[in-house]
Amino acid sequence: MEEKSIWEDFIHFGEIGEFRLIADSEDCIVLRVENDTGEGDMIIYPVFDGIYLMYNDFHMAHYDSMYQAAETVLAVDYCREGSLIMECDNGFYQMKKSGNVCVDSRVHHKGVARFPASHFHGITIGFESPIAEKALTKEAPGIEIDLMTVRDKYCGKDGFSILKDNETLRRIFTDLYQVPERARQNYFRTKILELLVCLSALEKSGTKEEHTYFYRDQVEKTTVAMKLMTEDLRQSYTIEKLSDRFGLSATALKDCFKSMYGKPIYTWLKEYRIQTACELLMTQPEKSIGDIAFEVGYDSAGKFSGAFKKICGMTPKEYRNQPY
């Protein structure tokens, strides 16, 4: 009997929508999604029957996720860099930030995936019961793991939990970026078993947990506020003016912005100003440093130079005069 490809097994997880298969080897498959905002790849390794490890790398603003999970799916996501906003089919937005570990039933996963920083890097470990449970019983006898109990514990009927500030969970995932090539499969298996034991033993009441949901209008208004602040950096806006203009409370605006972009508004905006200045210094040598300072919102070259050095570790002049 001809052996099925990894792809044929993986699609049993559910409809995946815009992703297309670009590589299918004995070890892994690679899926890609592309649109006018960029592209994203998922490198997927089978670890046990019904258990997959996925490295996610996206360089795009958004894509439409048509994925509809089977009722028995459990996913554990790790956000390494960037942030992800999932517009769920229940009308809410789910947000994942750098360092978060999310245990998700994927029940409301169908919708629009947005990347506010236009990039996202992380890992997903997916389980499909009862296939996965049978494989664990066979391959790891003596280790008692009940996937549906873990799913109910963190997800309830159809939800998810975002766990933060748990160094043990974070270490398990960061270790997966330093996998010894010759022992990759065994390493993957060891780390997945470690993750499941940790999730099974962890007292949920003792974890710092977020249920980061925002309404559609909050996310859309915060996105427009960001675009307003960055379209002309010479203009300054207070949080109070922005909240009045867009009909959001100052607290809602600050919370939503930090969840979407990973930092408080003024911290993010200061770094954006300096990043823009870096581009101008290198691409427009005819402009004086004073002109660039004004263009990115500073009223004096001295203040600009101080802020630039604090973030970049050198003065604007030193940055411009680098050999490369």
N, C-alpha and C positions, 0 to 999 in steps of 0.2 A: 504493500500500500504506500502510495506516494506521501511523503511527509509534508504537512502544511507549512506555509511560510509564516514568519512572525506576524506579517501584515494580516493574514487571514485570521489568526488568533486574536490580534489586537482589536480588530473592528467589532468583535463581539461586545466590546465595552459600550458601544452606542454610536449614533450618527456623529461624524466629526466635521461635516460641512465643508468649508472652503479649503481645508488642508489637502494637499496632494502628496502622493508618495514620490520621493525623488531618489531613494536608495533603499535596497532590501538585501541585506547580507545574512550570513548565518548567525551573526552576533546581534545585529540591531537593524532597525529601520529608521529612516529620516523622513519626517514630514515637513512640508513648507507651506506657509500661507503668505500671499503677496497681494498688495493693493497699491493705490497711488500714494500711500503714506509710508511705505517701506515693506519689510519682510520679516518673517519670524520662522525659526526652526525648532523642531522637537526631535531630539535623538532618543530613541526608545529601546531599552534593553529588557528582554524577558529574564526574570530572575528565578521565579518558581512558576509552575502552572498557575495562570490567573493572577500573577503579580508582575507588575512592570515598573521599571525605574526610568524616568524621563528627565533629560536635561533640556530646559527651556531657555531659548535665547531669542528675544524679540527686539527689533530695531524698527519700530513703526509707531504710529499714533493710536491706531485702533484696528480691530477686525470684527467681523460678525461671527460669533460662535454659535453654530447650529448643534453643538454637542448636547445630546439628551441621554443621560445615564440610565443604565439598567437599575432596577430597584435595589439591587444588592451591592452596588458599587460603594467603595470607601476610598477617598483620596486624601493623602497627606501632602500638603504643599509647603515649600520653603521659599521665601523671597530673599534672595541674596542681595540684589541690587535693583534699584528702581522702585516702582510701585505699580499696582494693578487695580483697576476699578472695574468690577464686573457688573454690568447692567443686567440684573436677573429678571426672569420672566414673571416674577411676582411683584414687579414694580419698584423694587428697592435697588440700591447700589451697594455692593459689597466691596470693601477696600482692604487691600493687603499692602503692607509697607515693609521696607528692608528690615530683616531680622525676625519677621513674623513666621510662626509655624501655624498653618491652618489645617484643621481636620474637617473634612467637608463631605457631605453626602452626595453632592452634585445634582440634587433634585431640581434646583432652580438655576442651573448653569447656562441654560440656553439664553443667549442675549448678545449684547455688545461688550467686548473686552476693550478697555481703554488703558493706554499707558501715558500718563501725564508728562513724564520726562522723555517720552519717545523711545524708551528702552526698558527692558526688563530681563533679569536673569534669575533663574531659580531652578528648583528640582521638584518634581511631583512623583510620588510613589502611589500607584493605583492597585487596588485589590478588588477582585471580582469573586464574591462568594456564590456558591459553596465550593467552586473549583479551587480557590486559594486555600480554603480551610483544609480540604482534602490533601493538598500538596504539603501544607505545613505539618499536618499529622504524620505524613509519610516521611518527609525530609528532616523534620526536627522533632522526633519523638521525645517525650518527656518535658517539652516546653509547652505549658498550657496557655493557649491563646485562642480567644473566642472573638472573631472579627466583628460579628454582629453586636456583641456586648460593647466592644470598643466604639462601634458606630453609634449605638444608642446612647452611650455615655457622653459623647462629645457633640453629637448631631441631633439627638432627639428624633422626632419623626421625619423632619425634612430640612434640618438646619445645618449649622456649622459652628465651630468655635475657633477663634484666633487666639493662640497662646503666645504671650510675649514674655521676655525676660526669663526664659528657661534655658540656662546655659547647656544643660545636658542634651536637650533636643537640638539646639543650635549646633552643638559640636558634632552630633551624628551626621548632620547634613553637610557641614563644612568639610568633614573628613572625606565626603564623597567627591570632593574636588581634588583629592590627592590620592587617587586610586592606583595601587601598583598594577601595572599592565599585565604582568604574568599571572597574577592571582585575582584578576578583575571579578570573575563570576563568584568565587568564594568570598571575596571582600564585600560585594554587593549583598550576598546572602547574609553574611554576618551582621552587616549594618541594618538590614531590614528586620532581622530578628531582634536586634538591640532596640530598634525603634518601637516595635510592637510590645516588647516586654516593658519598656519605659512607659508607653501610653497606658498599658494595662495596669501598671502599679501606681501610676501617678494619681494622687488625690485631686480630683478636679476642683474641689473647693479650695485647695491650697495653691492653685495656679492663678497667675494674673491673666485675665481673660478679657477679650474685647468682642463685642458684637457691633462691628462698625458698619452700620446701615445709615444711608442718607437718602432723602427723597430726590427724585429726578430734578426738580426745579432748583434745589440747593446746589447740586453738582453743576448744572448748566449755568447758573448765575455765577458760581465761583470761577468757572472756566472763562466766562466773559470778563469777569473782574481781572483775572490774570492777563488776558489779552489787552485790556484797556491799559493796565499798568506798564506793559512792555512795548506797546506800539509807539510811544513817544516817551523815552526815558527822561526827558527834560521836565516832564510834568510830575508832580508829587500828589499823592492821594493819601489821606488819612483813612484808617479803618472805619471811622465814623462816617466819612463822606461816601466810602464805597458801600457800606451797609445801607445807608439811606438811599443811595442811587439804585441799588439792586433789590431793595426790599427784603434784606436779610438782617437778622440781629447780628451784632458784632461778634457775639459768641459763636453763632452758627457759622459765620463767615470764617473766623479764625480756625475753628475745629475742622471744618470741611477742607479748607486750604491746606492745613498741615497734614491731614490724612491723604489728600491727593498728591501733594508735592513734597512731602516728607519733612518740611521745615516750616517754622513760623513765617508769616508773610514778609516781614521786613528783613529777616535773615536771608530768605530765598531771593528777595529782590536785590539785596546788596550783592549777593554772589552772581546774580544774573547781570547786573550792571558791569561787574568786573570781567565776567566772561565775554561780554560784548566788547568791552574795551580791549581785551586781549586780541580779539579778531581784528579790530580796527587798527591796532598798533602794528600788526603784521601785514595786513592787506592794503592799508592806506598810508604808506610812509610819508606822503606829501603833507599829511595833517599833523599839526603840532600837538604835543601832549595836552596843552591847555584846551585846544579845540575839542579833542577827544573827551577830556574831562567834562566839558560842558555838554557834549552830545549825550553822554551817559548819565547826566543828572547831577553833576557836582558843580558848585558855584565857585570853586577855587581849585587850582592845580595842586595846592598843598594838601587839602583834604583828600583829593583823589589819590595822590601819591601815597598817603598814609594808609588809606583803605586798601589800595592795590597791594602794597607790600605786606600788609597783614594777612591777606588771602593767598598771594602768590609767592611770598618769600623774597621778593626783589622789587625794585622800583620799576615804574613804567619804562624809563629810559634803558635800564638794564635788560628788561624783557625784550624791548625792541631791538637791542644790539646783540642779542644772542646769535651765535653762528648758525644755528639750525632752528 
